[in-house]
Structures are given as structure tokens and as C-alpha cells.
Amino acid sequence: MKINLPDKLYYSIGEVAKAFDVNTSLIRYWEQEFPIIKPKKNKKGNRYFTPEDIKNLQMIYHLVKEKGYTLDGARIALTTNSKISETVTIIDRLEFIKAELQKLKASLADQDSE
């Protein structure tokens, strides 16, 4: 899953939810269910997520939404399997390479049709 977020120190919950294409309520729920997500909160209670939180959310998203884990299963996998972060990083790289290859293929097809 490719996350389109600019390089910043903090992200609002709206930006995070939009990047993951989920509701803000799901992000808040995951925050309650997974202790590894610790967004900063201002005096108003607005959540601001760090890049580390985004990486953790990516792992959770991968396990729950892409692999079909239950929340309990994902929680267990995060505590017992240290390679999940690597796996998510590799998947992101492969998706990027795939997108670049598809662009190249499309541009070659455009040149052939001319």
C-alpha cells in the first residue's frame, strides 16, 4: 500500500485517514487497540501522528486490511514477528517498481502506435 504523505514532523488525523483511505474513527479505534500508536495531542485533544506512528499504522493496515488478521491476531503478530516492518517496506518498494514499469510499458505502447 502506497501512502502519499509529504515529509513532515506531524500529520493530522485527517491527513492520515485520507492517506490510508479509511475513516478517522478507525484510526482512533486502532489507537486504542494497539499500544504502539502514540500520537501527540495538543490542549484541544487534536491528534498529531509522527512518521513512526505512520509506519506502525502501515504495519497494522497491512495485517488487518490486506492479510485479513483479526485485531488480536495482528496484536500478537506485531509483538512476536519482528520482520513485519521489513515486509511492509519491501511491499512498498515492489509496488513502486511495478508502477514505474507500468508507466514505462504505457509509454512504449504510445511510441509503437505512432
C-alpha positions in Angstrom: 0.0 0.0 0.0 1.5 3.3 -1.1 1.0 6.1 1.3 1.1 9.6 -0.2 2.1 11.9 2.6 4.5 14.8 2.4 7.6 14.7 4.6 6.6 16.4 7.8 7.2 16.1 11.5 3.5 15.6 12.3 0.3 14.6 10.5 -3.2 15.4 11.4 -5.7 12.5 11.8 -7.5 13.7 8.7 -4.3 13.5 6.6 -3.6 10.0 8.0 -7.1 8.8 7.4 -7.1 10.1 3.8 -3.7 8.6 3.1 -4.9 5.1 4.3 -8.4 5.7 2.7 -10.2 4.9 6.0 -12.4 6.9 8.4 -10.8 8.9 11.2 -12.8 6.8 13.6 -10.9 3.7 12.5 -7.6 5.4 13.2 -8.8 6.4 16.7 -10.0 2.8 17.3 -6.7 1.4 16.2 -5.0 3.9 18.6 -7.0 2.4 21.5 -6.4 -1.2 20.4 -2.6 -1.0 19.6 -0.3 0.4 22.2 2.4 1.1 19.6 0.4 4.0 18.2 1.0 7.0 20.4 0.0 10.3 18.6 0.9 13.6 20.3 -2.2 15.5 21.5 -2.5 19.3 21.8 -4.5 21.0 24.5 -7.6 20.7 22.4 -7.1 17.0 22.1 -6.2 17.0 18.4 -4.0 14.1 17.4 -0.7 14.6 15.6 1.0 11.5 14.2 4.7 11.2 13.8 6.4 9.3 10.9 7.0 6.5 13.3 3.2 6.3 14.0 2.6 6.2 10.3 5.0 3.2 9.9 3.2 1.4 12.7 -0.2 2.2 11.1 1.1 0.8 7.8 2.0 -2.5 9.6 -1.4 -2.6 11.2 -3.2 -1.8 8.0 -1.1 -4.5 6.2 -2.0 -7.2 8.7 -5.7 -6.3 9.2 -6.8 -5.0 5.8 -4.5 -6.8 3.4 -3.8 -10.1 5.2 -7.1 -10.4 7.0 -5.8 -10.7 10.5 -8.2 -10.1 13.4 -7.2 -7.3 15.8 -6.0 -9.9 18.3 -4.0 -11.7 15.7 -2.4 -8.5 14.5 -1.5 -7.5 18.0 0.1 -10.9 18.6 1.9 -10.8 15.2 3.3 -7.3 16.0 4.7 -8.4 19.3 6.1 -11.8 18.1 7.2 -11.2 14.5 10.0 -8.6 14.1 10.0 -8.9 10.3 6.6 -7.3 9.6 8.2 -3.9 9.3 10.7 -5.2 6.7 7.8 -7.0 4.8 5.8 -3.8 4.6 8.8 -1.9 3.4 9.6 -4.5 0.7 5.9 -4.5 -0.4 6.0 -0.7 -0.8 9.2 -0.8 -2.9 7.8 -3.6 -5.1 4.6 -1.6 -5.6 6.6 1.5 -6.6 8.7 -0.6 -9.1 5.5 -2.1 -10.5 4.0 1.4 -11.0 7.2 2.6 -12.7 7.3 -0.5 -15.0 3.6 0.1 -15.9 4.4 3.7 -16.8 7.3 2.5 -19.0 5.1 -0.1 -20.7 2.4 2.6 -21.4 5.0 5.0 -22.9 6.4 2.2 -25.1 3.0 1.3 -26.3 2.3 5.0 -27.1 5.5 5.1 -29.2 4.6 2.0 -31.1 1.2 3.3 -32.0 2.7 6.5 -33.6 
